[in-house]
């Protein structure tokens, strides 16, 4: 889908195909499908309209969040001499990192 956009296709065409459309000036496409992120945004009754730029920023923030918590959890997996993340690794990362305090009790 990114190849279609790079080969002269439009962002809308890539988005309609369910792919991740690039944001102007970003230099890279979002890894999460923007159509799914937009559907999640629209599911909030308090949200009227969301621009493509806002959807892209939310998708990018979600990517960074997942990357950060996964890296922190992976440290605990490595301490257990494992390469696969387990729920207990996520729980340990949530308990140890202050930035994840808002998640405490959500995975129960």
PDB file as gemmi writes it, atoms N, CA and C in Angstrom:
CRYST1    1.000    1.000    1.000  90.00  90.00  90.00 P 1                      
ATOM      1  N   UNK A   1       0.806  -1.167   0.000  1.00  0.00           N  
ATOM      2  CA  UNK A   1       0.000   0.000   0.000  1.00  0.00           C  
ATOM      3  C   UNK A   1       0.859   1.243   0.000  1.00  0.00           C  
ATOM      4  N   UNK A   2       1.960   1.215   0.745  1.00  0.00           N  
ATOM      5  CA  UNK A   2       2.873   2.339   0.732  1.00  0.00           C  
ATOM      6  C   UNK A   2       3.521   2.453  -0.644  1.00  0.00           C  
ATOM      7  N   UNK A   3       3.717   1.293  -1.302  1.00  0.00           N  
ATOM      8  CA  UNK A   3       4.295   1.318  -2.638  1.00  0.00           C  
ATOM      9  C   UNK A   3       3.337   1.983  -3.617  1.00  0.00           C  
ATOM     10  N   UNK A   4       2.034   1.762  -3.432  1.00  0.00           N  
ATOM     11  CA  UNK A   4       1.047   2.403  -4.307  1.00  0.00           C  
ATOM     12  C   UNK A   4       1.082   3.910  -4.122  1.00  0.00           C  
ATOM     13  N   UNK A   5       1.229   4.352  -2.878  1.00  0.00           N  
ATOM     14  CA  UNK A   5       1.297   5.780  -2.615  1.00  0.00           C  
ATOM     15  C   UNK A   5       2.583   6.361  -3.187  1.00  0.00           C  
ATOM     16  N   UNK A   6       3.678   5.617  -3.078  1.00  0.00           N  
ATOM     17  CA  UNK A   6       4.951   6.107  -3.603  1.00  0.00           C  
ATOM     18  C   UNK A   6       4.974   6.086  -5.120  1.00  0.00           C  
ATOM     19  N   UNK A   7       4.170   5.217  -5.727  1.00  0.00           N  
ATOM     20  CA  UNK A   7       4.156   5.095  -7.171  1.00  0.00           C  
ATOM     21  C   UNK A   7       3.167   6.067  -7.813  1.00  0.00           C  
ATOM     22  N   UNK A   8       2.781   7.097  -7.086  1.00  0.00           N  
ATOM     23  CA  UNK A   8       1.915   8.099  -7.679  1.00  0.00           C  
ATOM     24  C   UNK A   8       0.492   8.019  -7.186  1.00  0.00           C  
ATOM     25  N   UNK A   9       0.170   7.055  -6.310  1.00  0.00           N  
ATOM     26  CA  UNK A   9      -1.165   6.962  -5.740  1.00  0.00           C  
ATOM     27  C   UNK A   9      -1.366   8.075  -4.733  1.00  0.00           C  
ATOM     28  N   UNK A  10      -2.579   8.326  -4.374  1.00  0.00           N  
ATOM     29  CA  UNK A  10      -2.853   9.384  -3.408  1.00  0.00           C  
ATOM     30  C   UNK A  10      -2.907   8.822  -2.013  1.00  0.00           C  
ATOM     31  N   UNK A  11      -2.819   9.706  -1.028  1.00  0.00           N  
ATOM     32  CA  UNK A  11      -2.947   9.285   0.353  1.00  0.00           C  
ATOM     33  C   UNK A  11      -4.325   8.687   0.578  1.00  0.00           C  
ATOM     34  N   UNK A  12      -5.336   9.285  -0.046  1.00  0.00           N  
ATOM     35  CA  UNK A  12      -6.696   8.783   0.125  1.00  0.00           C  
ATOM     36  C   UNK A  12      -6.814   7.361  -0.406  1.00  0.00           C  
ATOM     37  N   UNK A  13      -6.151   7.075  -1.515  1.00  0.00           N  
ATOM     38  CA  UNK A  13      -6.201   5.727  -2.079  1.00  0.00           C  
ATOM     39  C   UNK A  13      -5.554   4.736  -1.125  1.00  0.00           C  
ATOM     40  N   UNK A  14      -4.433   5.110  -0.525  1.00  0.00           N  
ATOM     41  CA  UNK A  14      -3.769   4.228   0.423  1.00  0.00           C  
ATOM     42  C   UNK A  14      -4.636   4.051   1.662  1.00  0.00           C  
ATOM     43  N   UNK A  15      -5.292   5.127   2.091  1.00  0.00           N  
ATOM     44  CA  UNK A  15      -6.139   5.065   3.272  1.00  0.00           C  
ATOM     45  C   UNK A  15      -7.371   4.205   3.007  1.00  0.00           C  
ATOM     46  N   UNK A  16      -7.987   4.366   1.836  1.00  0.00           N  
ATOM     47  CA  UNK A  16      -9.171   3.584   1.507  1.00  0.00           C  
ATOM     48  C   UNK A  16      -8.855   2.098   1.455  1.00  0.00           C  
ATOM     49  N   UNK A  17      -7.620   1.770   1.101  1.00  0.00           N  
ATOM     50  CA  UNK A  17      -7.221   0.374   1.020  1.00  0.00           C  
ATOM     51  C   UNK A  17      -6.919  -0.195   2.405  1.00  0.00           C  
ATOM     52  N   UNK A  18      -7.064   0.644   3.447  1.00  0.00           N  
ATOM     53  CA  UNK A  18      -6.833   0.163   4.804  1.00  0.00           C  
ATOM     54  C   UNK A  18      -5.385   0.293   5.229  1.00  0.00           C  
ATOM     55  N   UNK A  19      -4.557   0.882   4.376  1.00  0.00           N  
ATOM     56  CA  UNK A  19      -3.151   1.034   4.700  1.00  0.00           C  
ATOM     57  C   UNK A  19      -2.898   2.265   5.513  1.00  0.00           C  
ATOM     58  N   UNK A  20      -1.664   2.435   5.889  1.00  0.00           N  
ATOM     59  CA  UNK A  20      -1.274   3.596   6.658  1.00  0.00           C  
ATOM     60  C   UNK A  20      -0.777   4.655   5.693  1.00  0.00           C  
ATOM     61  N   UNK A  21      -1.447   5.780   5.670  1.00  0.00           N  
ATOM     62  CA  UNK A  21      -1.095   6.853   4.752  1.00  0.00           C  
ATOM     63  C   UNK A  21      -0.007   7.723   5.353  1.00  0.00           C  
ATOM     64  N   UNK A  22       0.924   8.200   4.532  1.00  0.00           N  
ATOM     65  CA  UNK A  22       1.961   9.082   5.051  1.00  0.00           C  
ATOM     66  C   UNK A  22       1.389  10.448   5.373  1.00  0.00           C  
ATOM     67  N   UNK A  23       1.968  11.114   6.334  1.00  0.00           N  
ATOM     68  CA  UNK A  23       1.564  12.464   6.687  1.00  0.00           C  
ATOM     69  C   UNK A  23       2.538  13.422   6.025  1.00  0.00           C  
ATOM     70  N   UNK A  24       2.035  14.523   5.526  1.00  0.00           N  
ATOM     71  CA  UNK A  24       2.872  15.493   4.832  1.00  0.00           C  
ATOM     72  C   UNK A  24       4.008  15.947   5.744  1.00  0.00           C  
ATOM     73  N   UNK A  25       5.216  15.870   5.245  1.00  0.00           N  
ATOM     74  CA  UNK A  25       6.381  16.326   5.977  1.00  0.00           C  
ATOM     75  C   UNK A  25       6.898  15.338   7.010  1.00  0.00           C  
ATOM     76  N   UNK A  26       6.261  14.200   7.170  1.00  0.00           N  
ATOM     77  CA  UNK A  26       6.697  13.263   8.201  1.00  0.00           C  
ATOM     78  C   UNK A  26       7.874  12.416   7.742  1.00  0.00           C  
ATOM     79  N   UNK A  27       7.948  12.154   6.441  1.00  0.00           N  
ATOM     80  CA  UNK A  27       9.024  11.331   5.929  1.00  0.00           C  
ATOM     81  C   UNK A  27       8.793   9.847   6.137  1.00  0.00           C  
ATOM     82  N   UNK A  28       7.691   9.466   6.773  1.00  0.00           N  
ATOM     83  CA  UNK A  28       7.404   8.057   6.990  1.00  0.00           C  
ATOM     84  C   UNK A  28       5.905   7.875   7.166  1.00  0.00           C  
ATOM     85  N   UNK A  29       5.472   6.680   6.910  1.00  0.00           N  
ATOM     86  CA  UNK A  29       4.060   6.359   7.084  1.00  0.00           C  
ATOM     87  C   UNK A  29       3.828   5.867   8.502  1.00  0.00           C  
ATOM     88  N   UNK A  30       2.623   6.025   8.992  1.00  0.00           N  
ATOM     89  CA  UNK A  30       2.268   5.479  10.294  1.00  0.00           C  
ATOM     90  C   UNK A  30       2.237   3.963  10.187  1.00  0.00           C  
ATOM     91  N   UNK A  31       2.581   3.299  11.254  1.00  0.00           N  
ATOM     92  CA  UNK A  31       2.561   1.838  11.251  1.00  0.00           C  
ATOM     93  C   UNK A  31       1.163   1.306  11.537  1.00  0.00           C  
ATOM     94  N   UNK A  32       0.383   2.064  12.282  1.00  0.00           N  
ATOM     95  CA  UNK A  32      -0.989   1.654  12.563  1.00  0.00           C  
ATOM     96  C   UNK A  32      -1.887   2.122  11.425  1.00  0.00           C  
ATOM     97  N   UNK A  33      -2.886   1.342  11.074  1.00  0.00           N  
ATOM     98  CA  UNK A  33      -3.798   1.763  10.007  1.00  0.00           C  
ATOM     99  C   UNK A  33      -4.608   2.976  10.459  1.00  0.00           C  
ATOM    100  N   UNK A  34      -4.474   4.067   9.727  1.00  0.00           N  
ATOM    101  CA  UNK A  34      -5.132   5.310  10.112  1.00  0.00           C  
ATOM    102  C   UNK A  34      -6.653   5.174  10.081  1.00  0.00           C  
ATOM    103  N   UNK A  35      -7.165   4.322   9.222  1.00  0.00           N  
ATOM    104  CA  UNK A  35      -8.615   4.146   9.174  1.00  0.00           C  
ATOM    105  C   UNK A  35      -9.125   3.555  10.491  1.00  0.00           C  
ATOM    106  N   UNK A  36      -8.366   2.661  11.099  1.00  0.00           N  
ATOM    107  CA  UNK A  36      -8.767   2.070  12.384  1.00  0.00           C  
ATOM    108  C   UNK A  36      -8.649   3.093  13.512  1.00  0.00           C  
ATOM    109  N   UNK A  37      -7.574   3.888  13.468  1.00  0.00           N  
ATOM    110  CA  UNK A  37      -7.400   4.919  14.490  1.00  0.00           C  
ATOM    111  C   UNK A  37      -8.540   5.921  14.387  1.00  0.00           C  
ATOM    112  N   UNK A  38      -8.889   6.311  13.181  1.00  0.00           N  
ATOM    113  CA  UNK A  38      -9.981   7.260  12.982  1.00  0.00           C  
ATOM    114  C   UNK A  38     -11.296   6.675  13.489  1.00  0.00           C  
ATOM    115  N   UNK A  39     -11.530   5.391  13.269  1.00  0.00           N  
ATOM    116  CA  UNK A  39     -12.747   4.747  13.768  1.00  0.00           C  
ATOM    117  C   UNK A  39     -12.787   4.790  15.296  1.00  0.00           C  
ATOM    118  N   UNK A  40     -11.640   4.595  15.942  1.00  0.00           N  
ATOM    119  CA  UNK A  40     -11.590   4.675  17.402  1.00  0.00           C  
ATOM    120  C   UNK A  40     -11.865   6.095  17.883  1.00  0.00           C  
ATOM    121  N   UNK A  41     -11.325   7.080  17.174  1.00  0.00           N  
ATOM    122  CA  UNK A  41     -11.560   8.478  17.533  1.00  0.00           C  
ATOM    123  C   UNK A  41     -13.046   8.799  17.389  1.00  0.00           C  
ATOM    124  N   UNK A  42     -13.646   8.356  16.297  1.00  0.00           N  
ATOM    125  CA  UNK A  42     -15.067   8.629  16.061  1.00  0.00           C  
ATOM    126  C   UNK A  42     -15.968   7.909  17.056  1.00  0.00           C  
ATOM    127  N   UNK A  43     -15.472   6.852  17.683  1.00  0.00           N  
ATOM    128  CA  UNK A  43     -16.267   6.117  18.664  1.00  0.00           C  
ATOM    129  C   UNK A  43     -16.488   6.934  19.932  1.00  0.00           C  
ATOM    130  N   UNK A  44     -15.680   7.954  20.138  1.00  0.00           N  
ATOM    131  CA  UNK A  44     -15.838   8.825  21.301  1.00  0.00           C  
ATOM    132  C   UNK A  44     -16.959   9.819  21.022  1.00  0.00           C  
ATOM    133  N   UNK A  45     -18.022   9.818  21.824  1.00  0.00           N  
ATOM    134  CA  UNK A  45     -19.145  10.719  21.555  1.00  0.00           C  
ATOM    135  C   UNK A  45     -18.796  12.199  21.722  1.00  0.00           C  
ATOM    136  N   UNK A  46     -17.707  12.494  22.437  1.00  0.00           N  
ATOM    137  CA  UNK A  46     -17.302  13.884  22.635  1.00  0.00           C  
ATOM    138  C   UNK A  46     -16.544  14.452  21.444  1.00  0.00           C  
ATOM    139  N   UNK A  47     -16.159  13.604  20.492  1.00  0.00           N  
ATOM    140  CA  UNK A  47     -15.384  14.054  19.340  1.00  0.00           C  
ATOM    141  C   UNK A  47     -16.317  14.258  18.159  1.00  0.00           C  
ATOM    142  N   UNK A  48     -16.303  15.479  17.615  1.00  0.00           N  
ATOM    143  CA  UNK A  48     -17.118  15.767  16.445  1.00  0.00           C  
ATOM    144  C   UNK A  48     -16.374  15.417  15.171  1.00  0.00           C  
ATOM    145  N   UNK A  49     -15.318  16.158  14.894  1.00  0.00           N  
ATOM    146  CA  UNK A  49     -14.497  15.943  13.709  1.00  0.00           C  
ATOM    147  C   UNK A  49     -13.046  15.765  14.126  1.00  0.00           C  
ATOM    148  N   UNK A  50     -12.319  14.998  13.336  1.00  0.00           N  
ATOM    149  CA  UNK A  50     -10.884  14.823  13.577  1.00  0.00           C  
ATOM    150  C   UNK A  50     -10.175  14.927  12.232  1.00  0.00           C  
ATOM    151  N   UNK A  51      -9.234  15.837  12.127  1.00  0.00           N  
ATOM    152  CA  UNK A  51      -8.495  16.008  10.877  1.00  0.00           C  
ATOM    153  C   UNK A  51      -7.547  14.835  10.671  1.00  0.00           C  
ATOM    154  N   UNK A  52      -7.111  14.666   9.439  1.00  0.00           N  
ATOM    155  CA  UNK A  52      -6.156  13.597   9.141  1.00  0.00           C  
ATOM    156  C   UNK A  52      -4.869  13.794   9.929  1.00  0.00           C  
ATOM    157  N   UNK A  53      -4.468  15.055  10.110  1.00  0.00           N  
ATOM    158  CA  UNK A  53      -3.247  15.328  10.871  1.00  0.00           C  
ATOM    159  C   UNK A  53      -3.413  14.897  12.326  1.00  0.00           C  
ATOM    160  N   UNK A  54      -4.595  15.168  12.902  1.00  0.00           N  
ATOM    161  CA  UNK A  54      -4.851  14.775  14.287  1.00  0.00           C  
ATOM    162  C   UNK A  54      -4.856  13.257  14.413  1.00  0.00           C  
ATOM    163  N   UNK A  55      -5.463  12.577  13.455  1.00  0.00           N  
ATOM    164  CA  UNK A  55      -5.497  11.119  13.469  1.00  0.00           C  
ATOM    165  C   UNK A  55      -4.083  10.576  13.355  1.00  0.00           C  
ATOM    166  N   UNK A  56      -3.261  11.170  12.498  1.00  0.00           N  
ATOM    167  CA  UNK A  56      -1.881  10.721  12.345  1.00  0.00           C  
ATOM    168  C   UNK A  56      -1.108  10.909  13.647  1.00  0.00           C  
ATOM    169  N   UNK A  57      -1.284  12.059  14.291  1.00  0.00           N  
ATOM    170  CA  UNK A  57      -0.571  12.320  15.545  1.00  0.00           C  
ATOM    171  C   UNK A  57      -0.994  11.321  16.623  1.00  0.00           C  
ATOM    172  N   UNK A  58      -2.280  11.028  16.702  1.00  0.00           N  
ATOM    173  CA  UNK A  58      -2.746  10.032  17.668  1.00  0.00           C  
ATOM    174  C   UNK A  58      -2.169   8.649  17.366  1.00  0.00           C  
ATOM    175  N   UNK A  59      -2.127   8.288  16.090  1.00  0.00           N  
ATOM    176  CA  UNK A  59      -1.557   6.994  15.699  1.00  0.00           C  
ATOM    177  C   UNK A  59      -0.079   6.940  16.072  1.00  0.00           C  
ATOM    178  N   UNK A  60       0.634   8.008  15.805  1.00  0.00           N  
ATOM    179  CA  UNK A  60       2.072   8.051  16.118  1.00  0.00           C  
ATOM    180  C   UNK A  60       2.304   7.983  17.627  1.00  0.00           C  
ATOM    181  N   UNK A  61       1.457   8.687  18.393  1.00  0.00           N  
ATOM    182  CA  UNK A  61       1.584   8.646  19.852  1.00  0.00           C  
ATOM    183  C   UNK A  61       1.331   7.231  20.377  1.00  0.00           C  
ATOM    184  N   UNK A  62       0.349   6.559  19.806  1.00  0.00           N  
ATOM    185  CA  UNK A  62       0.064   5.178  20.209  1.00  0.00           C  
ATOM    186  C   UNK A  62       1.240   4.270  19.885  1.00  0.00           C  
ATOM    187  N   UNK A  63       1.845   4.469  18.715  1.00  0.00           N  
ATOM    188  CA  UNK A  63       3.019   3.673  18.330  1.00  0.00           C  
ATOM    189  C   UNK A  63       4.154   3.876  19.316  1.00  0.00           C  
ATOM    190  N   UNK A  64       4.416   5.129  19.664  1.00  0.00           N  
ATOM    191  CA  UNK A  64       5.502   5.426  20.600  1.00  0.00           C  
ATOM    192  C   UNK A  64       5.217   4.841  21.982  1.00  0.00           C  
ATOM    193  N   UNK A  65       3.956   4.902  22.408  1.00  0.00           N  
ATOM    194  CA  UNK A  65       3.576   4.336  23.699  1.00  0.00           C  
ATOM    195  C   UNK A  65       3.811   2.831  23.717  1.00  0.00           C  
ATOM    196  N   UNK A  66       3.338   2.147  22.688  1.00  0.00           N  
ATOM    197  CA  UNK A  66       3.502   0.687  22.625  1.00  0.00           C  
ATOM    198  C   UNK A  66       4.982   0.325  22.569  1.00  0.00           C  
ATOM    199  N   UNK A  67       5.745   1.075  21.786  1.00  0.00           N  
ATOM    200  CA  UNK A  67       7.184   0.814  21.683  1.00  0.00           C  
ATOM    201  C   UNK A  67       7.868   0.983  23.044  1.00  0.00           C  
ATOM    202  N   UNK A  68       7.515   2.044  23.755  1.00  0.00           N  
ATOM    203  CA  UNK A  68       8.145   2.326  25.043  1.00  0.00           C  
ATOM    204  C   UNK A  68       7.816   1.261  26.077  1.00  0.00           C  
ATOM    205  N   UNK A  69       6.543   0.922  26.203  1.00  0.00           N  
ATOM    206  CA  UNK A  69       6.174  -0.063  27.224  1.00  0.00           C  
ATOM    207  C   UNK A  69       6.713  -1.446  26.859  1.00  0.00           C  
ATOM    208  N   UNK A  70       6.783  -1.755  25.565  1.00  0.00           N  
ATOM    209  CA  UNK A  70       7.329  -3.049  25.146  1.00  0.00           C  
ATOM    210  C   UNK A  70       8.821  -3.143  25.457  1.00  0.00           C  
ATOM    211  N   UNK A  71       9.546  -2.054  25.220  1.00  0.00           N  
ATOM    212  CA  UNK A  71      10.985  -2.062  25.527  1.00  0.00           C  
ATOM    213  C   UNK A  71      11.219  -2.219  27.026  1.00  0.00           C  
ATOM    214  N   UNK A  72      10.430  -1.505  27.815  1.00  0.00           N  
ATOM    215  CA  UNK A  72      10.584  -1.614  29.261  1.00  0.00           C  
ATOM    216  C   UNK A  72      10.213  -3.013  29.748  1.00  0.00           C  
ATOM    217  N   UNK A  73       9.163  -3.593  29.197  1.00  0.00           N  
ATOM    218  CA  UNK A  73       8.763  -4.946  29.579  1.00  0.00           C  
ATOM    219  C   UNK A  73       9.791  -5.977  29.126  1.00  0.00           C  
ATOM    220  N   UNK A  74      10.426  -5.727  27.989  1.00  0.00           N  
ATOM    221  CA  UNK A  74      11.418  -6.666  27.470  1.00  0.00           C  
ATOM    222  C   UNK A  74      12.624  -6.781  28.401  1.00  0.00           C  
ATOM    223  N   UNK A  75      12.931  -5.703  29.103  1.00  0.00           N  
ATOM    224  CA  UNK A  75      14.023  -5.747  30.079  1.00  0.00           C  
ATOM    225  C   UNK A  75      13.720  -6.818  31.132  1.00  0.00           C  
ATOM    226  N   UNK A  76      12.468  -6.870  31.558  1.00  0.00           N  
ATOM    227  CA  UNK A  76      12.085  -7.883  32.563  1.00  0.00           C  
ATOM    228  C   UNK A  76      12.084  -9.281  31.960  1.00  0.00           C  
ATOM    229  N   UNK A  77      11.728  -9.402  30.701  1.00  0.00           N  
ATOM    230  CA  UNK A  77      11.787 -10.710  30.039  1.00  0.00           C  
ATOM    231  C   UNK A  77      13.240 -11.179  29.952  1.00  0.00           C  
ATOM    232  N   UNK A  78      14.148 -10.266  29.631  1.00  0.00           N  
ATOM    233  CA  UNK A  78      15.562 -10.624  29.553  1.00  0.00           C  
ATOM    234  C   UNK A  78      16.107 -11.041  30.917  1.00  0.00           C  
ATOM    235  N   UNK A  79      15.643 -10.378  31.971  1.00  0.00           N  
ATOM    236  CA  UNK A  79      16.083 -10.752  33.321  1.00  0.00           C  
ATOM    237  C   UNK A  79      15.646 -12.180  33.647  1.00  0.00           C  
ATOM    238  N   UNK A  80      14.541 -12.606  33.070  1.00  0.00           N  
ATOM    239  CA  UNK A  80      14.070 -13.975  33.242  1.00  0.00           C  
ATOM    240  C   UNK A  80      14.628 -14.911  32.191  1.00  0.00           C  
ATOM    241  N   UNK A  81      15.615 -14.409  31.428  1.00  0.00           N  
ATOM    242  CA  UNK A  81      16.278 -15.187  30.371  1.00  0.00           C  
ATOM    243  C   UNK A  81      15.285 -15.692  29.320  1.00  0.00           C  
ATOM    244  N   UNK A  82      14.318 -14.811  28.977  1.00  0.00           N  
ATOM    245  CA  UNK A  82      13.329 -15.121  27.952  1.00  0.00           C  
ATOM    246  C   UNK A  82      13.370 -14.062  26.866  1.00  0.00           C  
ATOM    247  N   UNK A  83      12.929 -14.439  25.672  1.00  0.00           N  
ATOM    248  CA  UNK A  83      12.835 -13.501  24.564  1.00  0.00           C  
ATOM    249  C   UNK A  83      11.392 -13.099  24.273  1.00  0.00           C  
ATOM    250  N   UNK A  84      10.468 -13.803  24.897  1.00  0.00           N  
ATOM    251  CA  UNK A  84       9.051 -13.540  24.670  1.00  0.00           C  
ATOM    252  C   UNK A  84       8.471 -12.788  25.855  1.00  0.00           C  
ATOM    253  N   UNK A  85       7.756 -11.703  25.556  1.00  0.00           N  
ATOM    254  CA  UNK A  85       7.109 -10.942  26.620  1.00  0.00           C  
ATOM    255  C   UNK A  85       5.932 -11.722  27.175  1.00  0.00           C  
ATOM    256  N   UNK A  86       5.813 -11.648  28.481  1.00  0.00           N  
ATOM    257  CA  UNK A  86       4.663 -12.236  29.150  1.00  0.00           C  
ATOM    258  C   UNK A  86       3.950 -11.133  29.915  1.00  0.00           C  
ATOM    259  N   UNK A  87       2.741 -11.430  30.314  1.00  0.00           N  
ATOM    260  CA  UNK A  87       1.954 -10.440  31.032  1.00  0.00           C  
ATOM    261  C   UNK A  87       2.677  -9.945  32.285  1.00  0.00           C  
ATOM    262  N   UNK A  88       3.368 -10.840  32.955  1.00  0.00           N  
ATOM    263  CA  UNK A  88       4.074 -10.435  34.175  1.00  0.00           C  
ATOM    264  C   UNK A  88       5.160  -9.411  33.872  1.00  0.00           C  
ATOM    265  N   UNK A  89       5.732  -9.451  32.660  1.00  0.00           N  
ATOM    266  CA  UNK A  89       6.734  -8.454  32.272  1.00  0.00           C  
ATOM    267  C   UNK A  89       6.092  -7.078  32.134  1.00  0.00           C  
ATOM    268  N   UNK A  90       4.899  -7.047  31.531  1.00  0.00           N  
ATOM    269  CA  UNK A  90       4.171  -5.779  31.427  1.00  0.00           C  
ATOM    270  C   UNK A  90       3.786  -5.264  32.814  1.00  0.00           C  
ATOM    271  N   UNK A  91       3.315  -6.166  33.673  1.00  0.00           N  
ATOM    272  CA  UNK A  91       2.957  -5.770  35.036  1.00  0.00           C  
ATOM    273  C   UNK A  91       4.164  -5.185  35.766  1.00  0.00           C  
ATOM    274  N   UNK A  92       5.328  -5.817  35.613  1.00  0.00           N  
ATOM    275  CA  UNK A  92       6.549  -5.320  36.258  1.00  0.00           C  
ATOM    276  C   UNK A  92       6.940  -3.952  35.723  1.00  0.00           C  
ATOM    277  N   UNK A  93       6.823  -3.753  34.413  1.00  0.00           N  
ATOM    278  CA  UNK A  93       7.161  -2.455  33.807  1.00  0.00           C  
ATOM    279  C   UNK A  93       6.205  -1.383  34.309  1.00  0.00           C  
ATOM    280  N   UNK A  94       4.929  -1.705  34.402  1.00  0.00           N  
ATOM    281  CA  UNK A  94       3.934  -0.740  34.873  1.00  0.00           C  
ATOM    282  C   UNK A  94       4.212  -0.345  36.321  1.00  0.00           C  
ATOM    283  N   UNK A  95       4.596  -1.323  37.140  1.00  0.00           N  
ATOM    284  CA  UNK A  95       4.890  -1.036  38.548  1.00  0.00           C  
ATOM    285  C   UNK A  95       6.173  -0.229  38.709  1.00  0.00           C  
ATOM    286  N   UNK A  96       7.160  -0.470  37.855  1.00  0.00           N  
ATOM    287  CA  UNK A  96       8.479   0.130  38.030  1.00  0.00           C  
ATOM    288  C   UNK A  96       8.606   1.534  37.432  1.00  0.00           C  
ATOM    289  N   UNK A  97       7.856   1.827  36.393  1.00  0.00           N  
ATOM    290  CA  UNK A  97       8.024   3.093  35.683  1.00  0.00           C  
ATOM    291  C   UNK A  97       6.904   4.047  36.071  1.00  0.00           C  
ATOM    292  N   UNK A  98       7.272   5.202  36.599  1.00  0.00           N  
ATOM    293  CA  UNK A  98       6.283   6.173  37.073  1.00  0.00           C  
ATOM    294  C   UNK A  98       5.337   6.638  35.965  1.00  0.00           C  
ATOM    295  N   UNK A  99       5.840   6.734  34.740  1.00  0.00           N  
ATOM    296  CA  UNK A  99       5.012   7.209  33.624  1.00  0.00           C  
ATOM    297  C   UNK A  99       3.855   6.249  33.317  1.00  0.00           C  
ATOM    298  N   UNK A 100       3.958   5.013  33.769  1.00  0.00           N  
ATOM    299  CA  UNK A 100       2.916   4.024  33.510  1.00  0.00           C  
ATOM    300  C   UNK A 100       1.975   3.853  34.710  1.00  0.00           C  
ATOM    301  N   UNK A 101       2.082   4.733  35.702  1.00  0.00           N  
ATOM    302  CA  UNK A 101       1.274   4.610  36.914  1.00  0.00           C  
ATOM    303  C   UNK A 101      -0.214   4.642  36.608  1.00  0.00           C  
ATOM    304  N   UNK A 102      -0.607   5.363  35.562  1.00  0.00           N  
ATOM    305  CA  UNK A 102      -2.030   5.433  35.204  1.00  0.00           C  
ATOM    306  C   UNK A 102      -2.581   4.080  34.747  1.00  0.00           C  
ATOM    307  N   UNK A 103      -1.715   3.133  34.442  1.00  0.00           N  
ATOM    308  CA  UNK A 103      -2.135   1.807  33.988  1.00  0.00           C  
ATOM    309  C   UNK A 103      -2.303   0.802  35.124  1.00  0.00           C  
ATOM    310  N   UNK A 104      -1.874   1.181  36.322  1.00  0.00           N  
ATOM    311  CA  UNK A 104      -1.926   0.242  37.437  1.00  0.00           C  
ATOM    312  C   UNK A 104      -3.357  -0.215  37.669  1.00  0.00           C  
ATOM    313  N   UNK A 105      -3.542  -1.525  37.713  1.00  0.00           N  
ATOM    314  CA  UNK A 105      -4.852  -2.103  37.938  1.00  0.00           C  
ATOM    315  C   UNK A 105      -5.688  -2.292  36.680  1.00  0.00           C  
ATOM    316  N   UNK A 106      -5.199  -1.883  35.518  1.00  0.00           N  
ATOM    317  CA  UNK A 106      -5.992  -2.006  34.299  1.00  0.00           C  
ATOM    318  C   UNK A 106      -5.868  -3.383  33.658  1.00  0.00           C  
ATOM    319  N   UNK A 107      -4.795  -4.100  33.926  1.00  0.00           N  
ATOM    320  CA  UNK A 107      -4.596  -5.402  33.309  1.00  0.00           C  
ATOM    321  C   UNK A 107      -5.110  -6.535  34.184  1.00  0.00           C  
ATOM    322  N   UNK A 108      -5.750  -6.216  35.271  1.00  0.00           N  
ATOM    323  CA  UNK A 108      -6.256  -7.261  36.176  1.00  0.00           C  
ATOM    324  C   UNK A 108      -7.446  -7.962  35.590  1.00  0.00           C  
TER     325      UNK A 108                                                      
END                                                                             
